[in-house]
């Protein structure tokens, strides 16, 4: 089989290095019905750049019994994740995720529905500043960057991720307020071997920061999630 695969699934995904509370995708709830294209295995990059893994999806999130909507448009979700593993012993992984949630009046899979979604891909990065300031635009645009460092000599791992949970109007908006509606996470875990075969103890520490930052003093912002 080749290095790429395409298909359809409802299985949950787990993106980025967090062990307990991933920002963008996790298996705490049911998966989204979706089409996908992904790497089947890591793809070697030229030179010593490492190996690349990635996935893209286009899905239809569904209401739960606890929260239902009655909108004429249907919710749609699309996104991608990539990760590059580098280092002499493949001990460092850097990557990113991006997810866009929007709606379409076309209820069945069609070119018109696909066009509606990917029109917002461009527009979602140039939303109205006034709407964007309070998180009332009709798209939800999340993206994150993460890094994971394996320490095999001491059976440990360090990881961190930062996520922005709002669109930005233009490049100036992004660079002057890079921490607008952002949250971050840092974590560490280590394995301890026992003298008795088959016994392990794991130490795990994970900190997630989701409180609003000082930007609220001059410009309102939605709290992540």
PyMOL commands that set and color helices and strands:
alter all, ss='L'
color gray80, all
select helices_A, chain A and resi 111-123+129-134+152-154+171-176+214-217
alter helices_A, ss='H'
color red, helices_A
select strands_A, chain A and resi 4-9+33-39+43-44+51-60+74-86+92-104+140-151+156-164+182-193+200-209
alter strands_A, ss='S'
color yellow, strands_A
deselect
rebuild
show_as cartoon
